[in-house]
Amino acid sequence: MNKELEYLYDRKVDCHICKNTYVTKKVRSRFIRAHRHDTDFCSFYISTKINPLLYYVSVCPECGFSSSEECTDYFPPMAKDLIKQKICHNWKRKDYGQERTVDMAINSYKLAIYCATIKKEKHIALGGLYIRLAWLYRTEQVNSQEEQRFLRLALDEYILSYSAGDFTDTPFSETKLLYLIGDLSRRVGLDGQATRYFSRVIEKQKETIEKGIVQMAKDRWSEMREAKKSG
């Protein structure tokens, strides 16, 4: 094995559109070392190369269909035909199954977002793609305006997910989702909305086992109050 790539392993993926089986790379868990975390759960890694965000999306080299593990196997009627028409017919073969640059990773997210939108993926999955793309812009310090744009899109999807309840049966609890909506609202300058969502998390402190998330909501609430006083 190439010594430089020992932190990556191959994962086989069956494409739902063209039925091709291809290989995508993932980062071996023992190499994933974060040295700090932001309040919206964004992790900063010791090395750009070993940032698992680069490999979150799988891209079929033959037809371009792209998805993440959060996406479902279900396709509504006509969705596959639309994906073939809008993506596959315009696709020029490209292999994303190697070591990825930041630009390749950004393109992979945009492809997955386009596919997920066409197949009407759950809001929680779309939110996951948007927020990880925003994190990629942040951790690699690529473009802060694009980071803000994708944070707003993630926020919209998470609010829709909470309203529709499509986050059930995912790693997201109601408490964590409410907190994340509050934190993203704060990051894009919607302080009133942020306060409302943080207060909903704090109201759950007696019933939730996620005491750490409740404490995070209290901390953000205090920080906002202090910033208001001094600002």
N, C-alpha and C positions, 0 to 999 in steps of 0.2 A: 504493500500500500504506500502511496505517496505520503511521506512523513508529514508534509505540510497540510495534507487533507485528512489526517487521522481523526480530527474532531468531527468529521462528517460521516454519516452512514447512508446507505441506499434504502429507500422504501419504495416498494412496488405499488403502482396505482393503476386501476382499471378505469379507463375513460368511459363515462356514461354516454357520450355522444358518438364517438367513432369506434368504440370497443377495443381500441388499442391499449396494450399494457405497456406502461413506461416506468422509468425510474426517476424519482425525485430525491433530492438530498435533504437530510435533517441533521441538526447538531446533536451529537451524543450528550446525554444529560450530564455526564461527569465533567464535561468541559464548560457547562453553562455556569458562569460565575458572575453574578451581579454585584457591583460595588456600591450602588445606591438605588433607591426607589423614590419615585415622585408620588404625590398624594392621589393621583388618578391611576396608580398601580403600574405606571411605566417604569421599566427596569433599565438601568444603564450597565452595560457589560464591559469587562476589562479590555476586550479587543473588538474592533469593528468586524473582523472576520468571523468571530464567534458570537455574533448577534443572532439568536434564533428567529428574530423577526424577518430576517432576510429569506428564510426558507419556509415561512408559514403557509404560503400558497403553492399549490401544485398546478402546473401548466402542462397540458398535453402538447407535445412537440408536433404532433401530426395535424391536429385540428384547432388548437388554441383554447379549447374549453378549460376553464380555470376555476378552482374552488379551494376551500379550506376544510378542515375537519369539522368545523361548526356547521357547515352546509349539509342539508339533508339529501337523501337519495331520491326524494320525490320530485317529479317534474309535472307541473300542471299540463292539461291538454294544450297542444301546440307549442309548448315552451321549447322542446328539442328542435322543432322545425325553425322556430325564430332564431335560436342560437346558431343553427347551421347557416341560416340566411345572413344574419348580421355579423357573425364572427368567422365561422369556418370557411365560408366562401371567399373571404378576403384575407385569409391567413396565409402567410408565407412561413414555411417550416422554420421553427427556431427552438433550440434545445435549452430549456431552463434547468435541466437536470445535472448541471455542473456547479462548481463554485460560483456564487453570484456576487455581482457588484451591487452597490446601492441602487443604481439606475435600473438594473434588471429587476431587483426586488420591487421597486416602485411600480414598474410596468406590470409586474405579476399581480400586485394588488388592484391596479386599475382594471386589468382584465377580469379578475375575480369579481370585482364590484359590478362590472358590466354584466357578466354572466348571472350573478345573483339577482340583479335587478330584473333581467329578462325572465328568469324563472320564478320571480316573486318569492324569493327566499324569506325566511322569518326575519323580523326586524332585529332580533337579538344577534343573528348571524351577520347581517349587514352592518350593524353597530360594531361588531367585533372586527370586521375588515376595515371600517373607517378609522376606528381608534388606533389600531395597530399601524396603519399607514401614517397617521398623525405622529405616533410614537417614533416611527422610523425617521421621519423628518426631524424630530426633536433630538433623538439620540445621536444621529449622524450629523446634526447641525446643518441640514441641507437648505431649508427654506421655511422660515418661521411663519410667513403668510399662508403657505400651503398647510402647515401644521394647524393653524387656526381654522382654516377652511374645513379640514377633515374632522377636527374636534367638534365643530358645529354640526356637521352631517352626522357624526356619531351620536351626539346629544339628541338630535331629532329622532334618530332610529331607536335610541334607548327609551325615550319618552313614549314613542309608539308601542314599543315592546311592553312597557309597563302597563299601558292602557289596554292592550290586547291580551296580556298575560302569556305571551308566547315564550317567556323566559323559563317557564316551568319545565322540569326535566332537563335543565342545563345546570352547569356549575354555579349559575347566578342565583343567589337567594333574593328575596324581595328587599331585605335590608341592604345588601351590597349594591343592588341596582339603584335604589333610592339614593344611596350615598354617592354613587358614581354620577348620577344625573346632577346632584348638587355640586359636585366638584367640577364637572365639565361646565356647568352653568357659570360658576365662579371664574373659570379660566377664560371664558369668552365674554366676560363682562356683564353677565345677567345676574347681578348680585341679589336682587329681590327674589328671583326664582331659586337661586342657590340657597338662600336662607330658608325658604319654604320647604325645600327637599331635605335640608339638614335637620330641620325641626321635626320632620316626619320620622327620620331615623332615630332621633333622640326620644321621641314619644314611644318607640318600640323597645326602650332599654330594659323594661321589666319582662318582656315576652321573648326576646331574642337571645340565642346563645352566643351571638357574634358581638361580644362586648367590645372587642378591639375596633370593630367598625363604628360602633356607637361612640367610642372615645375619639376616633378620627373625625367624626361629624362634629363633636363638641370642640375639638381643636380648631377645625376650619371656621366654625361659628365664631370662636374667640378671636381668631386672626382677622376675620372680616370686621368684627366690631372694633378691634384695635386700629385697623387700617382706616376705618371711617372716622374714628376720634382724631387720629393724627393727620388725616388727609383733608 
